[in-house]
Every structure is written in structure tokens, then in C-alpha cells.
Amino acid sequence: MQVTTIGLDLAKNVFQVHAITEDGTVAFNRSLRRAQMITFLRS
């Protein structure tokens, strides 16, 4: 599975992140708090 598009909804405390593969299926959809977001982006 290769992610081609990442969507990011920015907010003060909770961020919504979703990823879509090249065939249009949703790879993941997560709700992350500010501290989790930093860790998520580093990986």
C-alpha cells in the first residue's frame, strides 16, 4: 500500500489526518492531539 495523498485538518488541540492510496481507498483516518501529531510527523 502506497499513500499518494494526505489530508490534514489543523485545529488548536485535535488534528484530523487522513491518507488515500493511488486507487482511491482510504489508508487511514486518525484524530490526533497536538503532542501526538509531532510524534506522528516524525515517523
Summary of the structure (lengths in Angstrom):
residues: 43
radius of gyration: 10.9
end to end distance: 16.7
largest distance: 31.9
contacts: 92
relative contact order: 0.25
helix: 21%
strand: 53%
